[in-house]
Amino acid sequence: MSGNKGEWSELYAFFKLLSQGRVHAANEKVEKIDTVYYPITKIMREEQQGTVIDYIISEDKVLIEIQSNQIMSVLRKDLEEVANNLLNEISIHNGSFEIEEVAKFANGIKVTKIKAPSRNTTDISLEIQDPYTNFIRPVGFSIKSEVHNLIMIDSSMPQIIANILLYYYEEEIKECTSLIKLIGERDPLGYGDAMMYEYKFKKFLCSCALGMKPGKVWNGLDEANGGYIIVKSDGEILVYHIYNRNFFEQYLIDNTVMERASTSRHDYISLYKENDELFIKLNLQIRFK
């Protein structure tokens, strides 16, 4: 097992959530809401395509099943200990690295990869109890974000993004909050209401985080239909459930910046012709601070 900090963090989230048996909601400042949490009954993991392993949370154990047949169990306190050790290792490493002790433990409970294979933006699949209806249902969560397909979000989104990208290069402003404030002041689409730009851009960021990818036609549906899991620097795991979408959208806009793409990828800064006119390609790239 070898991976970078982000990839090991996904495995940390898997261990930690199994040991906790619940995940707390976060507000727009990424602070835990003590009174809002989601009980987790199990985590489903597809180590190999077509073979799903269920990690069912019991009182003090996690039961491991394949096709409803229990093959083994592991103590939740052992999962917590490994999660805490993994967090310490993540904090002291850079680049891609291996953690032999953690890998050995993971293999022992049928986890053979740092992150399970996924064909969409769902990084972890949980079965949680809905706090509003008490129903137990499977939902997918993303632990990272992706990007595009603008018109599906809003018919004017291409023009909004184009103007924001232009301001980024003209004014050398990279924070998304500042760029949204600037486009609201200049009002290039003539809305007469600065809040329109903020509202639409939040929807764009949320769509990127939960399902929309570049180079792939988007159907407008969230692939990570549960929401977004945040692994904080101190190891605390919080969640933006779809019920807390407003908090999630504010978190995204407060914590993202524009940046220049690599000149060796996606033809960034290259010149091209259309209808005998010369253009320069300025790629859109947004990342977390």
N, C-alpha and C positions, 0 to 999 in steps of 0.2 A: 504494500500500500504506500503510495507516494502522492502527495498533493500539496497545494498551496494553502495559505491561511483560510481563504474562503471555502475551499473544498473540505478541509478538515473541520471547519465550523459547522458544515451540514451534518457531519457525523456526530459532532458534539451535541447538536440540537436533538438528534435522534436518541442518543443515550440519555440526555438530560430530561427530555419530555417523558420518556418511559419511566424514569426514576421519580419524577414529580407527579405524573398522572393528571396534570392540569396545565393550562397555560393562561396567564393573565392578559387582559387587554391593555393596550397602551393609548395614552392620549396623544394630542398633536405634537407634544414635546418629547415623545418617547419615554414617558414616565408611566410606571405601573398604576393601573386603576385597581385599587385593592378590592373593590366591591364587584368587579366584573371579571369573571374567569370562565373558562370552558373545560369541563371535565373530559379527559381523554380515556376512551375505553380500549382502544387498540391503535397500533400503527401498522400499516400494510407496506410491505417492501417487496419489490420485484427484482431479485438479484439476477435472475436470468429471465429472458423474455418468455412469458407464458407460465412462469412459476412464481406464485405469490406466497410470501411467508407472512403469517399474522403474528404480531407480538401483542398478546392480550394482557392488559394490566389487571392483576388480581390484587389481593390485600397487600402482601409483602413481596410478591413475586411477579415476574412477567412470564406468562406461558407462551411457548413458541410452537405454533401449529402450521402444518401444511395440509391443505384440503381437509380441515377440521380434525386432523389427527395430531395430537400433541406429541412432539418429538423430544422436548426438553423444557427446562425452565431455568430462570436466573433470578437471583435476589435483586430487588430494586435498590438496596443499599450498595450492592456491588456495582450496579450501573451508575449510581451517583458518584462513587469513588473514581471510577474510570473517567467519567465525564469531567470531574474536577481536575484530574491529572492531565487529561487531554487539553483542557483550557490553559493550564500552566505551560504546556509544551507549545501550544499555538502562540502564546505571548512572547516566547523567546526565540522563535525561528523566523526566518525570512525565506522567500523564494519557494521552491518545491523541496519537501523534506519527508522523511519516513519516521514513524514512531513505532518501533518494533513491539513494545509491550502492549500498546493499544491495538495494533493489528492482530496480535495473537489472541487477545480477548475477543475482538470482533469476529475473527474466524471461528472462534469457539461457540458463538451464538448464531452462526450461519450468515454472518455479514462478510462478504468477500470483496466488496468495493467500498471506497470512501463515499461515493454517491451512487445510488441505484440508477440504472438506465432510465431515461425519460424521453418521451417523444413530444413533450410540450413543455410549458413553463412550470409545471407542477414539480416541486423538488421533494416534497414529503406528503404522504397521504395518511390522514388521520381519520379515525372514527370518533366523533365528539358528540357530547350531549348538548343539544340546543338549549340555552338558558331561558329562551322565551316560550318554547313549546314542549320542552323535555324530550323531544324526539332524538333518537340516536341515529346519526347518518354519516356516511363517509364524505369527506371533503378534501380537496387538494389545496396545498399552500405553496407559495413561492418563497424562496429564501434569497432571491436576487432579482434584478430587473433586466428587460430587453428593450428594443425599439421598433415602428412605422405605420402604413395604411391610414393616411390622415383623413380622407374624406368620410370614411365610415364613422369617425368620431364626430365630425362637424364639417359641413360643406365649405366653410371658410377657413378651416384649419391650415391648409397649405399656405394661404396668404399670411396668416398669423405667424406660423413657424418661419416663413421666409423673412418677414420683417424682424422677428426676434434674432434670427441668424445674422441679418444685416447689421443690426444695432450692436451685436456682439463684436463684430469685426470693426465697425466704425468707431464705437465708443470704448472698446476694450473693457467691457463689463462682462463678467462671467457668471455672477450669481443669478440664478433664475428669479429670485424675488426682486432683484433690482431691475432685471430686464423686463419683467412683467409690469413693474411700476412705470418704466420708461415708455413702453408701448401704450399703456393706459393714458399717459400724459399726451402723447403724440396722436393717438387715435387714428391710425392710418386707414382703418376700414369705416370710419365715420359712425361708430356706434353711439357716441355721445354718453357713454357710460364705461368708465375704466374697469369696473368689476366684471364686465363681459369677458375681457381678455383673461383675467385671472381665473374665472370660472371655466373657460374653455381649455386653458392650458393645464389646469389641474386634471381635467378629464383625460387629456392627452398623456400626462405622466402616469396616471392610474392605469390607462389602457396598456401602456408600455410595460408596466410592472406586472400586470396580471395576465397578459395573453398575446399582445400584438408583437409581431417580430418583423424585422426588415426582410424584404425579398420574399415574403410569403403572404398570399391573399388572406386577409383576416375576416372572419365571419361575424365579428362584433361581440363574441361571447368570451367570458373570462375562462381561460384554461385552469388557472389556479382559483377554483371556484369557492375556496374557503377564505382566502385573503393572503396575507403577507406576514411572515414570521421574521422578527428581528432578533439577532443574537448580539447583545450589547457587549461592550469591551470588558465589563466586569463579569460576564458569563450569564447574566440574567437574560431569560428568553421571554419576549413579549410578542403579542400578536395583534395585528390589525385585521379583525374579522370584517366581513362585508357589512355587518351591522354598524361598524365604526368607520364607514367609508369617508366621512368628512374629516375625521382625525387623520386617516391615512393620507388623504389628498394633501392636507396641510403639511404633514410630515414630509411628503415628497418634494413639495415646492420649496420648503425651508432648507432642505438638505441636498439640493442638486445644483450643479454648475455646468456651464458649457465649457468645452475644451476643444482644442484643435486635434484633428485626427492625424494618424501616422501618414507621412507622405508616401510610404511604400504600400499602403493598403487603400482599396476602394477608389483609386485614381484621384485622391485628394489633391487639390491645387493644380490639377492638370487643365490644359486648354482643349476645347473641342468646338466643332463647327455644327451649326444647325441653320439650314436655309441661307448659307453663305455668311452667317453672322458668327463672330467669335465669342465664346463664353468661357468662364473659368468655373471649375467645380469646387464649391465650398460645402464640404460635408457637414451634416448635423451630428454632433456627438455630445451626449449628456451623461454625466456620471455623478455618483455621490461624492460629497466633499471628503 
